[in-house]
């Protein structure tokens, strides 16, 4: 069971099969990490879980960032480490922004980011992919999508592969997924 939860090839192939159009890919690349940033902002506005006398406080944003980072590291230690750094940069910078702004303005900025970024995700899927976003595995989407976007960008910029033949294996799984979905669509139409 644990192996299935961190099976990078399978999850990445499912994610990539739902994001084949280049415009949708660009929308996701531009807007997923700002969504994460604004979620951290919103979570910084919640009361802390625990207050430590010297260290400060433990809040939900830190807990979520830690869950993200552990997931990223389990999926791929090298790229996961770099994605974790990006995640903690988002965490610290969102905390800094919330501390500079008052509660009301922080809340408005976070919601504005959410309201600006989410429609592009929907447009990317509806207009360019011509299919709804994959909602059957929402926890995986919210937990792994920031890493998958990072991994795709890391591959495009530096030709990075978690291990040899990773992308060849993923492409085979994507083709299999797309054929399976086409078959399901044909059955539904008939």
C-alpha positions in Angstrom: 0.0 0.0 0.0 2.8 2.5 0.9 4.6 1.7 -2.3 1.4 2.6 -4.3 1.2 6.0 -2.5 4.7 7.0 -3.5 4.8 5.3 -7.0 6.2 8.3 -8.8 5.9 6.8 -12.3 2.2 5.9 -12.0 1.1 9.2 -10.3 3.3 11.3 -12.7 1.8 9.5 -15.7 -1.7 10.1 -14.5 -1.0 13.7 -13.9 0.8 14.2 -17.2 -2.0 12.4 -19.2 -4.4 15.1 -17.9 -2.0 17.9 -18.8 -0.9 17.2 -22.4 -1.8 20.6 -24.1 1.1 23.1 -23.9 -1.1 26.0 -23.0 -2.6 24.1 -20.1 0.9 23.1 -19.0 1.9 26.8 -19.0 -1.2 27.7 -17.0 -0.3 25.1 -14.4 3.3 26.1 -14.3 2.5 29.8 -13.8 -0.4 29.4 -11.3 -0.1 26.3 -9.1 2.8 27.5 -6.9 1.0 30.9 -6.3 -2.0 28.9 -5.2 0.2 27.1 -2.7 1.7 30.4 -1.6 -1.8 31.8 -1.0 -2.9 28.7 0.9 0.1 29.2 3.2 -1.0 32.8 3.7 -4.5 31.8 4.6 -3.2 29.1 7.0 -0.9 31.7 8.6 -4.0 33.7 9.5 -5.4 30.8 11.6 -4.5 30.5 15.3 -1.3 28.6 16.1 -1.5 25.0 17.1 1.2 25.3 19.7 3.2 28.2 21.1 6.8 27.6 22.1 8.4 30.1 24.5 11.7 30.6 22.5 11.0 29.1 19.1 7.7 30.9 18.4 4.6 29.1 17.2 3.6 26.1 15.2 0.8 26.8 12.8 -1.1 24.9 10.1 1.0 26.5 7.3 4.2 24.9 8.7 2.4 21.6 9.1 1.2 21.6 5.5 4.6 22.7 4.2 6.2 19.8 6.1 3.7 17.3 4.7 4.5 18.7 1.2 8.2 18.4 1.8 8.1 14.8 3.1 5.9 13.8 0.2 8.3 15.5 -2.3 11.3 13.7 -0.7 9.5 10.3 -0.8 8.7 10.7 -4.4 12.2 11.7 -5.5 15.0 12.6 -3.1 17.0 14.9 -5.5 14.2 16.9 -7.1 12.2 16.6 -3.9 14.9 18.3 -2.0 14.9 21.3 -4.4 11.1 21.4 -4.5 11.1 21.4 -0.7 13.4 24.4 -0.6 10.9 26.2 -2.9 8.1 25.1 -0.6 9.8 26.5 2.4 10.6 29.7 0.6 6.9 30.0 -0.1 6.2 29.3 3.5 8.6 31.9 4.9 7.7 34.6 2.3 4.0 34.1 2.9 4.5 34.4 6.6 6.6 37.6 6.0 3.8 39.1 3.9 1.1 38.2 6.4 3.2 39.8 9.2 3.6 43.0 7.1 0.0 43.3 6.2 -2.9 43.4 8.7 -5.3 40.4 8.9 -8.0 41.9 6.6 -5.6 42.9 3.9 -3.7 39.5 4.1 -7.0 37.7 3.8 -8.0 39.8 0.7 -4.6 39.3 -1.0 -4.7 35.5 -0.4 -8.3 35.3 -1.8 -7.4 37.5 -4.7 -4.5 35.2 -5.6 -6.9 32.2 -5.3 -9.6 33.9 -7.4 -7.1 34.9 -10.0 -5.2 31.6 -10.3 -8.0 28.9 -10.1 -9.9 30.0 -13.2 -6.8 29.5 -15.3 -6.6 25.9 -14.1 -10.2 25.4 -15.1 -9.8 27.2 -18.5 -6.7 25.1 -19.2 -8.6 21.9 -18.8 -12.0 22.9 -20.3 -10.7 24.9 -23.3 -7.4 23.3 -24.2 -7.5 19.7 -22.7 -11.3 19.4 -23.5 -11.8 17.4 -20.3 -12.5 18.1 -16.7 -9.7 18.2 -14.2 -9.0 14.8 -12.6 -11.0 14.9 -9.4 -11.0 11.2 -8.6 -7.9 11.5 -6.6 -8.0 15.0 -5.2 -5.7 14.4 -2.2 -3.0 13.3 -4.7 -3.7 16.3 -6.9 -3.3 18.8 -4.1 -0.4 17.0 -2.5 1.6 16.1 -5.6 0.8 18.6 -8.3 3.2 21.3 -7.1 6.0 18.7 -7.2 5.0 17.4 -10.6 5.1 20.9 -12.0 8.5 21.4 -10.5 9.7 18.0 -11.9 8.4 18.8 -15.4 10.2 22.2 -15.3 13.3 20.6 -13.9 13.2 18.1 -16.7 12.6 20.7 -19.4 15.4 23.0 -18.1 18.0 20.5 -17.1 16.9 17.2 -18.8 16.6 15.7 -15.3 15.3 12.2 -14.8 14.8 10.6 -11.3 16.4 7.5 -12.7 17.3 6.1 -16.2 14.3 5.4 -18.5 11.9 7.2 -16.2 10.3 9.3 -18.9 10.2 6.4 -21.3 8.3 4.4 -18.8 6.0 7.4 -18.0 5.3 7.9 -21.7 4.3 4.2 -22.1 1.9 4.6 -19.1 0.5 7.8 -20.5 -0.3 6.1 -23.9 -1.9 3.3 -22.0 -4.0 5.7 -19.9 -5.1 7.7 -23.0 -6.1 4.5 -24.8 -8.1 3.3 -21.8 -9.9 6.7 -21.5 -10.7 6.7 -25.2 -12.2 3.2 -24.9 -14.3 4.4 -21.9 -15.5 7.4 -23.9 -16.5 5.2 -26.8 -18.4 2.8 -24.5 -20.2 5.8 -22.9 -21.2 7.2 -26.3 -22.5 3.9 -27.7 
